[in-house]
Amino acid sequence: MGQLYLTTFDAFDWFLLLLWFTAIVYPIVYSYRNKTPIALGISVALLLGYIVQYTFRVLVSYGIQPQFVWNDFWLIPNRLDSLSHVHTLFTAGFLHSMGDVTHVLGNVLVIAMVGIPLEQRLGTKRFTVIYVAGLLGGSVAWVLFNADSTTPSWGASGAAYGLLGAYLSGWPKDEIPFPLILIRPWPVTVIALFYFGFELIRAFNAVGLGGYSTVAHMAHIGGFVLAYALVPFVAKGGPYPLGVVDGGPKGFGTSRAGFEHMKSTMVDLSKLEDPWTELGLEVPRKLREPLRKLIEAGDEAETRIAWMEHIAETGDCPVCLGPLGMIERRTGPQIQCSKEPKHFMWPKDA
């Protein structure tokens, strides 16, 4: 029961596994290093990981028979009697069925559209805790209800449902854009209870009435319940108080509440040296006037964003001559080098 398949891999098998691992890890690390939403990084990671998985299926269709390199990473309840497979409670959340693209797309949809505004509410570190809690809560619930099963389980649904449960617990009156019948802002209460209620019905039909389903309904419910219960503890001391009613973050600071919060935490640009002077360079002629107006009139979030977008579109990175970009953060907008943020990042305290 405790034997690992890794010991039988050849060079190509290791390459395929390393490619999958890189596809999963790189987008998340990139998001963390560049201070973009981890929820977005996870969404990209799941998509890229699925593409690598699908590559296996394509290879098989062409008569190439690599070993199925994910045997040691999907969740099989009855082999958890060995500590060598405990990691599958976590790793299964980054795998999906290669024959069901709607599964991964559905999870990515929830993680991106619910996760990004939830991350704004919780902050990145607290959001990460909740995401992992939902993932593990789903895995543990599935194992508890199927302890003797030899059927593999995989997917990020437990984590996705965990985000719904967490948002319902913390800020149920927020409205976020979501394709529920129509693509429009819906109250979190409606979205979360629709998903959870529908899942309870499906679980009852599959288990209570003696039916069968290939979907791990108890994993969805487990992720939802655990994340819901943990939010009051995890969110304590976070960026926003629980239950605050301000319309909710719609994107990156596009709501009035978002602009007001951003304004209260923005760096005072008039007290900073401009980024070109910081580098010992002369401000490009075409940027002198926009930069002056930004510093003079950039005390409002909307105005600062507009002038920074103009400077980013007009200017180039003075280090590598690459394009500039404007990044919106909870603490205000920031201009960065699009190729390597370390080359050019202003204001640095944003």
C-alpha positions as CSV (number, residue, x, y, z in Angstrom):
1,M,0.0,0.0,0.0
2,G,2.9,2.4,0.7
3,Q,4.9,1.7,-2.5
4,L,5.5,4.8,-4.6
5,Y,5.5,4.7,-8.4
6,L,8.3,7.3,-8.7
7,T,10.9,4.6,-8.3
8,T,10.0,3.1,-11.8
9,F,10.2,6.4,-13.7
10,D,12.4,6.7,-16.8
11,A,13.9,10.0,-18.0
12,F,10.8,11.0,-20.1
13,D,8.5,10.3,-17.1
14,W,10.5,12.5,-14.9
15,F,10.5,15.3,-17.6
16,L,6.7,15.1,-17.8
17,L,6.3,15.2,-14.1
18,L,8.7,18.2,-13.8
19,L,6.9,20.0,-16.5
20,W,3.6,19.6,-14.6
21,F,5.2,20.7,-11.4
22,T,6.6,23.8,-13.0
23,A,3.3,24.6,-14.6
24,I,1.7,24.5,-11.2
25,V,4.3,26.3,-9.1
26,Y,5.6,29.1,-11.4
27,P,2.3,31.1,-11.8
28,I,1.8,31.0,-8.0
29,V,5.4,32.1,-7.2
30,Y,5.1,34.8,-9.9
31,S,2.0,36.2,-8.4
32,Y,3.5,36.2,-4.9
33,R,6.7,37.9,-6.1
34,N,4.9,40.5,-8.2
35,K,2.2,41.1,-5.6
36,T,-0.6,40.2,-7.9
37,P,-3.6,38.2,-6.7
38,I,-2.6,34.7,-5.6
39,A,-6.1,33.7,-6.7
40,L,-5.3,34.6,-10.2
41,G,-2.0,32.7,-10.0
42,I,-3.7,29.6,-8.8
43,S,-6.3,29.9,-11.6
44,V,-3.5,30.0,-14.2
45,A,-1.6,27.2,-12.4
46,L,-4.7,24.9,-12.6
47,L,-5.1,25.7,-16.3
48,L,-1.5,25.1,-17.2
49,G,-1.3,22.0,-15.1
50,Y,-4.4,20.6,-16.9
51,I,-2.7,21.3,-20.3
52,V,0.3,19.3,-19.2
53,Q,-2.0,16.5,-18.1
54,Y,-3.8,16.6,-21.5
55,T,-0.5,16.3,-23.2
56,F,-0.3,12.8,-21.7
57,R,-3.6,11.9,-23.4
58,V,-2.3,13.3,-26.7
59,L,0.9,11.3,-26.5
60,V,-1.1,8.1,-25.9
61,S,-3.3,8.8,-28.9
62,Y,-0.2,8.9,-31.0
63,G,1.0,5.5,-29.7
64,I,3.5,6.9,-27.2
65,Q,3.0,5.1,-23.9
66,P,4.6,7.2,-21.0
67,Q,3.9,6.1,-17.5
68,F,1.0,7.7,-15.8
69,V,3.2,10.0,-13.7
70,W,0.4,11.3,-11.4
71,N,-0.3,8.0,-9.6
72,D,1.5,9.2,-6.5
73,F,-0.4,12.5,-6.4
74,W,-4.1,11.7,-6.7
75,L,-6.2,10.8,-3.7
76,I,-7.1,7.2,-3.0
77,P,-8.7,6.9,0.5
78,N,-7.7,3.3,1.3
79,R,-3.9,3.9,0.8
80,L,-3.8,6.7,3.4
81,D,-2.9,4.0,5.9
82,S,0.6,4.8,4.8
83,L,2.3,8.1,5.6
84,S,3.9,8.0,2.2
85,H,0.6,9.1,0.6
86,V,-0.5,11.8,3.1
87,H,0.7,14.4,0.6
88,T,-2.1,13.4,-1.8
89,L,-4.6,15.2,0.5
90,F,-3.1,18.4,-0.9
91,T,-1.6,17.5,-4.3
92,A,-4.9,16.0,-5.6
93,G,-6.2,19.6,-5.6
94,F,-4.0,20.4,-8.5
95,L,-5.0,17.6,-10.7
96,H,-8.2,17.2,-12.8
97,S,-9.8,14.5,-15.0
98,M,-8.3,14.6,-18.5
99,G,-11.7,13.7,-19.9
100,D,-13.7,16.5,-18.3
101,V,-12.5,19.9,-19.3
102,T,-15.6,21.5,-17.8
103,H,-14.5,20.4,-14.4
104,V,-11.3,22.4,-14.4
105,L,-12.9,25.3,-16.2
106,G,-15.7,25.4,-13.6
107,N,-13.2,25.4,-10.7
108,V,-11.1,28.1,-12.4
109,L,-14.2,30.3,-12.9
110,V,-15.1,30.2,-9.1
111,I,-11.5,30.6,-7.9
112,A,-10.8,33.6,-10.2
113,M,-14.2,35.4,-9.9
114,V,-14.8,34.7,-6.2
115,G,-11.2,34.3,-5.1
116,I,-9.9,37.7,-6.3
117,P,-12.4,39.9,-4.4
118,L,-12.2,37.6,-1.4
119,E,-8.4,38.0,-1.4
120,Q,-8.9,41.8,-1.4
121,R,-11.1,41.3,1.7
122,L,-8.7,38.9,3.5
123,G,-5.3,39.9,2.3
124,T,-3.0,37.5,0.5
125,K,-1.7,35.5,3.5
126,R,-5.1,35.0,5.1
127,F,-6.6,34.1,1.7
128,T,-3.9,31.4,1.2
129,V,-4.8,29.9,4.6
130,I,-8.4,29.7,3.6
131,Y,-7.7,28.3,0.2
132,V,-5.6,25.5,1.7
133,A,-8.2,24.9,4.4
134,G,-10.9,24.4,1.8
135,L,-8.7,22.1,-0.2
136,L,-7.7,19.9,2.8
137,G,-11.2,20.1,4.2
138,G,-12.6,18.6,1.0
139,S,-10.0,15.9,0.8
140,V,-10.5,14.9,4.5
141,A,-14.3,14.8,4.1
142,W,-14.0,12.6,1.1
143,V,-11.7,10.2,2.9
144,L,-13.9,10.0,6.0
145,F,-16.9,9.1,3.9
146,N,-15.1,6.7,1.6
147,A,-12.3,5.3,3.9
148,D,-12.2,1.9,2.1
149,S,-12.5,3.2,-1.4
150,T,-9.8,2.4,-4.1
151,T,-11.3,5.0,-6.5
152,P,-9.0,7.9,-7.2
153,S,-10.2,11.4,-6.5
154,W,-8.8,14.7,-7.8
155,G,-9.8,18.3,-8.5
156,A,-9.8,21.7,-6.9
157,S,-13.5,21.7,-6.2
158,G,-13.0,21.4,-2.4
159,A,-10.9,24.6,-2.5
160,A,-13.4,26.4,-4.8
161,Y,-16.3,25.6,-2.6
162,G,-14.2,26.6,0.4
163,L,-13.9,30.1,-1.1
164,L,-17.6,30.3,-1.5
165,G,-18.1,29.2,2.1
166,A,-15.5,31.7,3.4
167,Y,-17.0,34.6,1.5
168,L,-20.5,33.7,2.8
169,S,-19.1,33.6,6.3
170,G,-17.2,36.9,6.1
171,W,-19.0,39.3,3.8
172,P,-22.3,37.8,2.7
173,K,-23.7,41.2,1.4
174,D,-20.9,41.9,-1.0
175,E,-21.9,41.9,-4.7
176,I,-19.4,40.4,-7.2
177,P,-19.7,39.9,-11.0
178,F,-20.5,36.2,-11.6
179,P,-22.2,34.3,-14.5
180,L,-25.2,33.0,-12.6
181,I,-27.9,32.8,-15.2
182,L,-26.7,36.3,-16.3
183,I,-23.3,37.8,-16.1
184,R,-23.9,40.6,-13.6
185,P,-23.0,41.5,-10.0
186,W,-24.8,39.1,-7.6
187,P,-24.8,39.1,-3.8
188,V,-22.4,36.6,-2.4
189,T,-25.3,35.1,-0.4
190,V,-27.1,34.1,-3.6
191,I,-24.0,32.7,-5.3
192,A,-22.8,30.7,-2.3
193,L,-26.2,29.3,-1.2
194,F,-27.1,28.4,-4.8
195,Y,-23.9,26.3,-5.2
196,F,-24.1,24.8,-1.7
197,G,-27.8,24.0,-1.9
198,F,-27.4,22.4,-5.3
199,E,-24.5,20.3,-4.0
200,L,-26.5,19.2,-1.0
201,I,-29.3,18.0,-3.3
202,R,-26.8,16.1,-5.5
203,A,-25.1,14.5,-2.6
204,F,-28.5,13.4,-1.2
205,N,-29.4,11.9,-4.5
206,A,-26.1,10.1,-4.8
207,V,-25.8,8.8,-1.3
208,G,-29.2,9.0,0.4
209,L,-31.2,7.5,-2.4
210,G,-28.6,4.8,-3.2
211,G,-27.6,6.5,-6.4
212,Y,-24.1,6.8,-7.8
213,S,-22.0,9.8,-8.9
214,T,-18.5,10.2,-10.2
215,V,-18.4,13.6,-8.5
216,A,-17.0,13.9,-5.0
217,H,-19.9,15.8,-3.5
218,M,-18.8,15.3,0.1
219,A,-15.5,16.9,-0.7
220,H,-17.3,20.0,-1.9
221,I,-19.4,20.1,1.2
222,G,-16.3,19.5,3.4
223,G,-14.3,22.3,1.9
224,F,-17.3,24.7,2.1
225,V,-18.0,24.0,5.8
226,L,-14.4,24.1,7.0
227,A,-13.6,27.4,5.3
228,Y,-16.9,28.9,6.5
229,A,-16.1,27.9,10.1
230,L,-12.5,29.2,10.0
231,V,-13.1,32.7,8.5
232,P,-14.0,34.4,11.8
233,F,-10.6,33.4,13.2
234,V,-8.5,33.8,10.1
235,A,-9.9,37.2,9.2
236,K,-9.3,38.7,12.6
237,G,-7.0,41.7,12.3
238,G,-7.3,41.7,8.5
239,P,-7.8,44.6,6.0
240,Y,-11.6,44.7,6.4
241,P,-13.8,43.9,9.4
242,L,-16.2,41.0,9.0
243,G,-19.6,41.8,7.7
244,V,-18.8,45.3,6.5
245,V,-21.4,46.6,4.0
246,D,-19.8,48.8,1.4
247,G,-20.8,47.1,-1.8
248,G,-17.8,44.9,-2.0
249,P,-14.6,45.1,-4.1
250,K,-15.5,45.0,-7.7
251,G,-12.3,44.3,-9.5
252,F,-9.2,46.4,-8.5
253,G,-10.6,49.4,-6.8
254,T,-13.3,50.2,-9.3
255,S,-16.1,50.7,-6.7
256,R,-16.4,53.9,-4.7
257,A,-15.7,51.9,-1.5
258,G,-12.5,50.5,-3.1
259,F,-11.4,54.0,-4.2
260,E,-12.0,55.4,-0.7
261,H,-10.1,52.6,0.9
262,M,-7.2,53.0,-1.6
263,K,-7.1,56.7,-1.0
264,S,-6.8,56.3,2.8
265,T,-3.7,54.1,2.4
266,M,-2.0,55.7,-0.7
267,V,1.6,57.0,-0.4
268,D,2.0,60.8,-0.6
269,L,3.8,61.2,-3.9
270,S,4.8,64.9,-3.2
271,K,7.1,63.6,-0.5
272,L,8.9,61.1,-2.8
273,E,11.6,61.6,-5.4
274,D,10.5,60.7,-8.9
275,P,11.7,57.3,-10.1
276,W,14.0,58.7,-12.8
277,T,15.8,61.0,-10.4
278,E,16.1,58.1,-8.0
279,L,18.0,56.2,-10.6
280,G,20.2,59.2,-11.3
281,L,18.6,59.8,-14.7
282,E,16.9,62.8,-16.4
283,V,13.1,62.6,-16.7
284,P,12.2,62.1,-20.4
285,R,10.9,65.3,-21.9
286,K,7.6,63.7,-22.9
287,L,6.9,62.6,-19.3
288,R,7.8,65.7,-17.5
289,E,4.4,67.3,-17.7
290,P,2.4,64.1,-16.9
291,L,4.7,63.4,-14.0
292,R,4.2,66.9,-12.6
293,K,0.4,66.6,-12.9
294,L,0.5,63.2,-11.3
295,I,2.4,64.5,-8.3
296,E,0.3,67.7,-8.0
297,A,-3.1,66.2,-8.5
298,G,-2.7,62.5,-7.7
299,D,-4.2,62.6,-4.2
300,E,-7.4,61.1,-5.5
301,A,-7.3,57.4,-6.4
302,E,-9.1,57.8,-9.8
303,T,-6.8,60.7,-10.8
304,R,-3.7,58.9,-9.8
305,I,-4.7,55.8,-11.7
306,A,-5.4,57.8,-14.8
307,W,-2.1,59.7,-14.8
308,M,-0.1,56.5,-14.0
309,E,-1.8,54.7,-16.9
310,H,-0.8,57.6,-19.2
311,I,2.8,57.5,-18.0
312,A,3.0,53.7,-18.3
313,E,1.7,53.8,-21.9
314,T,4.0,56.7,-22.9
315,G,7.2,55.8,-21.2
316,D,9.7,52.9,-21.2
317,C,11.7,51.2,-18.5
318,P,14.9,53.2,-18.1
319,V,16.9,50.1,-17.3
320,C,15.9,47.6,-20.1
321,L,13.8,49.9,-22.3
322,G,10.9,47.4,-21.9
323,P,7.3,48.5,-21.6
324,L,5.9,49.9,-18.4
325,G,2.7,48.8,-16.8
326,M,0.3,50.2,-14.1
327,I,-0.6,47.8,-11.3
328,E,-3.5,48.5,-9.0
329,R,-3.0,47.4,-5.4
330,R,-5.1,47.8,-2.3
331,T,-2.6,50.5,-1.1
332,G,-2.6,52.4,-4.4
333,P,-1.5,52.1,-8.0
334,Q,2.1,51.5,-8.9
335,I,4.1,51.8,-12.1
336,Q,6.3,48.8,-12.9
337,C,8.6,47.5,-15.6
338,S,6.5,44.8,-17.4
339,K,9.6,42.6,-18.0
340,E,11.2,42.8,-14.6
341,P,9.5,44.7,-11.8
342,K,12.8,45.1,-9.9
343,H,14.1,47.3,-12.7
344,F,11.4,50.0,-12.2
345,M,8.8,50.1,-9.4
346,W,7.3,53.3,-8.2
347,P,6.2,54.2,-5.6
348,K,8.0,51.3,-3.8
349,D,5.8,51.6,-0.7
350,A,2.6,51.0,-2.7
